Amino acid sequence: MSPGRRAAALPCGRRGKWVVLALWLLVLLVAAPLAGKLNGAEDNQASSWLPANAESTRVLDAQLRFQPVQTADAVVVYQRDSGITVEDRAGAARDAREFAGAPHATAPIVGPTESADGRALQTVVPVVTGDSGWNNLGPAVDSLRATAAAGAQPGLATHVTGPAGIGADQSKAFQGIDGTLLYATVTVVVVLLLLTYRSPVLWLLPLLSAGAALTVAEGAVYLFAAHAGLTVNAQSAGILIVLVLGAGTDYALLLTARYREELRRHRDRHEAMAAALHRAGPAVLASSATVAASMLCLMVAEMNSTSGLGPVCAIGVVVALLAMLTLLPALLVACGRWVFWPVRPGYGTPEPTATGRWAHIGGWIAGRPRKVWVGTALALAACTAGLVSLNAGGLSAAGTFTGRPDSVTGQQVLAAHFPGGTGAPLSVVSDAAPLDAVRQAAANTPGIAGIGPPVTAGGEAYFPATLADPPDSAAAKATVDRVREAVHAVPDADAKVGGSTAVVLDAGRAAAHDNRVVIPLVLAVVLLILAALLRAVVAPLVLIATVVLSYAAALGISAFFFAHVFHFEGQDQAFPLFVFVFLVALGIDYNIFLMTRVREESARLGTRRGAVAGLAATGGVITSAGLILAATFAVLGTLPVVGFAEIGFAVALGVLLDTLVVRSVLVTALTADLDHRMWWPDHPHRSGPAAVP
């Protein structure tokens, strides 16, 4: 037995399987309590999402020197269309006194201030966030809303908005995200596994293996977050669930399919699994390495939320790989052939995929490969026309939610009666000595409606500056640049400008940088892995080109739907990058599974017939895997957050395109048309079969 075959036999030996199961049980006993602590280790503070070197991030850090605790302003808005009454003013003043004793509120309470048109009042209440980011905002804002509503006279509308109000509504949108995603994803996976296997028992083993992988992955991520400084937030924790369950189930499907195939060739199930692992293991390993390496490329991103997502996802993929190459084989072998009931793969029975639907599709493609790939490529290229609707310039506060929470309504009321930037001022920090010059420079800048009183501490000074335009508008962002230019010009001031508008501006610029750097890096890494696996130059280039075309088509179709069907405001700045990394990494997966099998068959049949045989052998299982992965990402659309819904829709659509069109039709046709040139400079007839699923 070769060393590779002996290694493959370890998890599925007659005694080895019980050792593997015992080890996994021990690991789960240790990991489960750690996984339960992951939510508590999430860091959802604004500074943890932003680039560390951004000016707005440095302002957030500097503001801590003026306040003993971190705060976010809640703006309580009162509106009466017929005009504010004496009773309304008295009630708002009474509320302001009560706000001072509200949970998590701190001084100074500013207001109530009446609007110039006499139809609205506002009171600004600083809310303590502490080190837990938005997690503390929900109870405090709920208390403010209840107090304002309870004391309001009939006909007086009350709302709570501002950074604290919006943050509280965002916190509620993410509340229970892990549980929602977990239950929804598990439900989808169970249904699709039942449809795929048509067995009342078999679906349980991949699900148990994927669940074990998720528990261990969450425990490992918690350890890195608690002891190695890894940034984990609600976004990365949610995507971890979807990725581990989706990718893990994919690997399970491919391994189980090969195991079922080998059971028809071996009497002993232990030998069948050893053969399946020996043949499928390298391809699954290459696939997971591609995904993990692509995710680790995110570490070079400037956005902390993006760079932190990379290691989290890479850990999840590696743990999923380990589970599917050890735990799942041990479970399958321990259960025996009966687990496939009612269609048990008996020894010596014919392999049904050799004459199935995908064999007929492959034969049809091989008869006219050039017409097929040219027509398919043109159709996908036409789908990229939707890219004109792509608007990845960031989302406003209102555009963040799929619904219309109170903070969004309050922000619109505030903008209608007060200067556009009220409730979300710029924060200017400088040395104390030239403070007057800095304040004058900011006040004289076009787009600034007013300057607030300064606060000094330890030789530094801070003051707010109210924007004339809505804080999430393009005009407000332009004002940030003008204010920065003005205050930076003050000698020896070391002035910096932050605030929510500056945060959005800096995040957008960091995201643009990340797109320029990370996307080429991911392509280079994936190309090198493919070249090493296939021992060719042409094939990796062809596969990369097809995946990029698939990505562009998926992005184009998604952008059209977002703009004209769902009527979303736009896309988050990181949306193109996230979709690219997931689609390229996961799309290459299916090409790896197909092309390694095609390479094996080409050594026996020639490349043209090998392409047909490879598609026949892998078509059904890869399609099932693609459907499951697409469905798991589509679960992100169940969350009331536009960013998640858009990523889920685009990735699910891209996976379906890649599975049903690119991999099965375009790649097969290109392989048949290029024939032996696909493997240049190597040739499978000379090099022998590659590892296959």
C-alpha positions, 0 to 999 in steps of 0.5 A, a space after each residue: 500500500 502506498 504512503 498516501 493510501 495508508 494515510 487515507 486508511 487511518 480515519 476509516 480503519 477497523 480500529 482507527 474509526 473508533 479512535 477518530 470518533 473518540 477524539 472528536 467527542 473529546 474535542 467537542 467537549 472542550 470546544 462547546 463551552 468556548 463556542 458559547 462565549 463567542 458572542 461575548 467576544 464580539 467587538 462591534 465598536 466603530 473603531 474596530 471596524 475602521 482602518 486603524 490609521 484613518 483620521 476618523 479612527 484617531 479622532 475616536 481614540 482622542 475623544 476618550 481623553 475628553 470623556 471618561 467613557 465612550 458615548 454616542 449621542 441620542 437625539 430625541 425629536 418632538 414634532 407637531 405639524 401645526 406648531 409646538 405648543 407651550 405644553 409640548 415645551 414643558 413636557 420636553 423640558 420635563 423629559 430632559 430632566 428625566 433623561 439625566 437619570 436614565 440608564 446609561 445616559 450621561 451629562 451634558 443633556 443639551 436641549 430641548 432646542 426649538 427649530 426655526 420653523 417652530 414645529 419641532 424640538 430636539 434634545 441631545 442625550 449622550 449614551 454610554 456605550 462602554 467597551 461593548 459598542 452598540 450592545 449597550 445602546 438598545 436598553 438605553 434608547 428603549 428607555 428614552 423612547 418610552 419616556 418621550 412617548 409617555 409624556 407626549 401631548 396628543 398629536 405630538 410625534 416623538 422619535 429617537 435618532 442620532 448615532 445612538 438611535 441608529 446604533 440601537 436599531 442596528 443592534 436589534 437588527 443583528 440581535 439573535 443573528 447567530 441563532 436565526 442563521 443557524 436554524 435557517 441554514 440547518 433547515 435548508 441543509 436538511 431539506 436539500 440533503 433529503 432531496 439529494 440522498 433520498 434516504 431517511 438516515 444518510 443526511 444525518 451524518 453530513 449534518 452532524 459532521 458539519 455541526 461538529 465543525 461549526 462548534 469547533 470552529 467557533 471555539 477556535 475563533 473565540 480563543 483567537 479573539 480572546 488571546 491573539 487579538 483577532 477582531 470578531 464582529 457580528 458580521 464575521 460571526 454570522 458569515 462563519 456559520 453560513 460558510 462552515 455549514 455550506 462548505 462543509 456540506 459540499 465536501 461531505 457530498 463529494 466524499 460521500 459520492 466517491 465512497 458510494 462509487 467505491 462501494 460498488 468496486 470493493 466488498 469491504 467498506 473500510 477499503 472502499 472508504 480508504 480508496 475514496 479518501 485516497 482519490 478524493 482527499 487531494 482535490 478536497 484538500 486543494 479546494 479548501 486550501 484555495 478557499 482558506 488562502 483566498 480568505 487570508 488574503 483579506 488580512 492585507 485589507 485596511 478595513 479592520 472589519 474586512 481584515 478580521 473576516 479573513 482569519 475567521 473564515 479561514 479557520 472555519 474552512 480548515 476545521 470543516 476540512 478536518 471534519 469531513 476528512 476524519 469524522 465523516 469517514 469514521 461515521 460512514 464506515 461505522 454505520 455500514 452500507 445500510 445507511 444508504 437505504 433504500 438504494 444501497 450500493 452493492 458490490 459489483 453493481 453498475 455505476 449509474 452516473 456513466 449513463 445518466 443525465 450528465 453523461 448525455 449533456 456532456 455528449 451533446 456538448 462534445 459534439 459542438 464544443 466551440 459553438 457551446 462555449 462561445 454562445 455561453 460566454 456571450 450570454 454571460 457577458 451580456 449579463 454584465 450590462 447590469 453593472 451600470 446599476 451598481 452603486 457601491 458607494 456606501 449606504 445611508 442610515 436609512 438604506 442600511 435597513 430593509 425596513 423603516 425603524 424609528 431612528 430612520 424616521 427620526 432622522 428624516 424629521 430632524 433633517 426637515 426642521 433642523 440643519 442637515 447635520 444636526 445630531 451627527 456633528 463633525 468632531 474636531 480635535 486639536 492642540 489647545 494653544 491654537 484652538 481659536 484659530 482651528 475653530 475659526 478655520 472650521 467655522 469659515 468652511 462652506 458647508 458648516 452650519 455652526 460650531 459647538 463649545 470646546 472642551 479642553 483636557 491635557 493640552 488638547 481641545 475638542 469641539 463639534 461642528 454641525 454640518 449644513 447637509 444631511 450627514 450621509 450625503 455627498 455634500 456632507 462628505 465634501 465638507 469633511 474634506 474642506 474642513 480637514 484641509 482648513 484645520 490641517 493648515 493651522 500651524 502647530 495645531 495637529 488638528 484632526 476631523 472625525 464624526 460619523 460622516 468622516 467615518 463613512 468617508 474614510 471607510 469608503 476610501 479604505 474599501 476602494 484601496 482594498 478592492 485594488 489590492 485584495 482582488 489581484 492578490 486573490 487571483 494570483 493565489 488561486 492561479 498558483 494553487 490551480 497550476 500546482 494541482 493540475 500541473 498545467 498553465 493553460 487550464 488554470 488560466 482558462 478556469 480563472 477567466 471563467 470564474 471572473 466572467 461568472 463573477 461579473 455576470 452575477 454582479 451585473 444581474 444582482 445590481 439590476 435586481 437591487 436597483 429595479 426589483 428590491 429598490 435598495 438604495 445602493 451597496 456597501 463599499 465592501 460589497 464587490 470585494 466580499 462577493 468576489 472573494 466568496 465567488 472566486 474561492 467557492 467557484 474554483 472549488 467546483 472547477 477543481 472537483 470537475 477538472 481533477 476528475 477530467 484529468 484522470 479520465 483523460 489519461 484513459 480516454 483522451 481529453 475530449 472523451 475525458 471531459 464527458 466522462 468527468 462531467 458524467 461522474 461529477 455533474 450530479 454531486 457538484 450540482 447538489 453541492 452548488 444548490 446547498 451552498 447557494 441556499 445557505 448563502 441565500 439564508 443571509 437574506 432573512 436578516 433585516 440588514 441590506 448589506 447581508 441581504 445583498 451579499 447573500 443574494 449575489 453569492 447565491 446567484 453566483 454559485 448557481 451560475 457557476 454550478 449550472 452554467 459555467 462549470 457544467 457547460 462553459 468549462 466542459 465545452 472549452 476543455 473539449 475544444 482545446 483538447 490536449 492543449 488544455 494541459 500544456 505543457 504537461 499531458 495526462 497521458 504521460 503524467 498519469 491520473 491526478 487526484 480526483 473527487 
